[in-house]
């Protein structure tokens, strides 16, 4: 069974940086996609960044140029490097992994799609990011 654990959240001033980590234990193969999502109070969960099995990345327009997603396949870990943080970036950040192929099941969420979140194969519990003005 795959377990997903995020870490790295915290309190940072506007303009600062944070690096989130997401490790998926129990993975026995390399063909999977991972994505970062966030959910602020009273808001829907939205896709932030995704990285597919081939290493291609996609970003939500709100974070493009400020956030970077990277991965260490050996460690089954994905990172979200967040720079120039804004108060509106404050949210609980979640990581998800998906094993299906042939379609950008995770990447589609960075384009504004927000349905069928429960169809992604595994989710972490989230890590809180708070950006103060």
N, C-alpha and C positions, 0 to 999 in steps of 0.2 A: 504494500500500500504506500502510495506517495504522500509524503507530508511536506508542506510548504511553510517556511518560517521566514518572516521578515524581521529586519533589525535596522537600527541607524536613525530612527526618528528622534526628534527633540525640539527644543526651542531655539530659534535663531532670529537675529534681527533682519529686517528687510535689507536686501542687497547681499546677504550672506549666502553660504553654501552648505549643503549637506550631501552625504552619500548614503543611500539606502542599499541594503543587501537583501537578497532573497535566495534561500537555498532550498532546493527540492531534494529531499532524501528519499531513497527507495527507487530512484530511477535506474533502470538497467539498460537503457538504450539512449541514443542521442537525437532521435527524430522527434522533437517536441518544440513547441513555441511557448514563450513566456511573455507575460505582459504586466505592466504596472497600471493600477487603477487608483482613483482617489474618490473619497466621499466626504464632503463637508456637511455640517449640521443642516438638516432639512433639505439636502440636495440629493439628486440621484448619483449613483456611482458612475463615474466616467472613465473612459480609457485615457491614459496619459502617454504611454510609450509601449512599444512591443518589439520583440525580436524573434524572428522566425528561425526554423531549424537551419536554414541556409545562411543565417547571420544578418539578413536584411532587417532594417529597422524602420519603424514608422513612429510619428509623433503627432500628438494633438497640436492644433495650431496655437493654442494658448501657451504651450511650453517650448515650441520649436525654437531652436537657437539658444535656449537656456538650459534645457535638460538633455542629457545623453544617456542612452542605455547601452550597456556592454555586458559581456558574459564570459565566464570561465567554465568551459564545458567540462573540464576535468573535475572541477569542484561542484558542478551542477548548480552554479550560482550565477545570478544575474544582478547587476548593479544599476542603480539609477543615480547619476551624478546631477545634482540640482544646483544651478548657479543663479545669481541675480534673483534670489527668491523675493516674492512679493507677499503681502498679507493675504491676498486671495488664493495663494497656494496652500494655505493652511487647510489641512484635512487629515483624515486617516487614509494612509496609503496601503493598498493591498496588492499582493502579487498573485498571479494565477498562472497555471500551466495547462497546456492542452496537447493531447497526443494525436489528434486527427491530422491527416494530411490532405493535400489537394485543394485547399481553400484557406484563405487568411482568417481563420476563425478568431484569432486574437487580434490581429492587426486591424480588423474592421472596426474595433471599438475606438481606435484613435481618430476615426473619421466621423465620430458622432453617434454611431450605432450604440444602442444601449439595451437591446433586448436579449433575452435568452442567456443572461449571465450565469444562470445555474447549469447551463450545459457545458461550461468549461470544466475540465476534469478535476482540478484541485485548486483550492484557495488557501491562502494564509489567513492568519487572524488580524493582520494589520499592524501598522506602526504609525503613531501620531506625529504629525509635523505641525508645528505652530510657528508662524512667522509674525513677529511683532513689528509694528510700524517704526 
